[in-house]
Amino acid sequence: MRGNRLVSWLVGGLNFQIEHHLFPTLCHLNYPAFANIVEDTCREYGVPYTASPSFRAAVASHYRWLKHMGAASTK
């Protein structure tokens, strides 16, 4: 939910995890502007940049990732 300013404010920018980890001292209010730059740069260098369109999609994606990682460790 990168486009929702209310959600960004409520969660303190946690919907911009990539930018948060790249620029930990940057105020979360600037994350949306940096997200576009980071996403374009990732695309330019062929680095995957994943953003979920909604909270539900983010939770579902996280669940699938945890399930995948859990299955990988049992082999």
Secondary structure, DSSP 4 states (H G I P E B T S, - for coil): -TT-HHHHHHTTTTT-HHHHHH-TTS-GGGHHHHHHHHHHHHHHHT------SSHHHHHHHHHHHHHHHHHHHT-
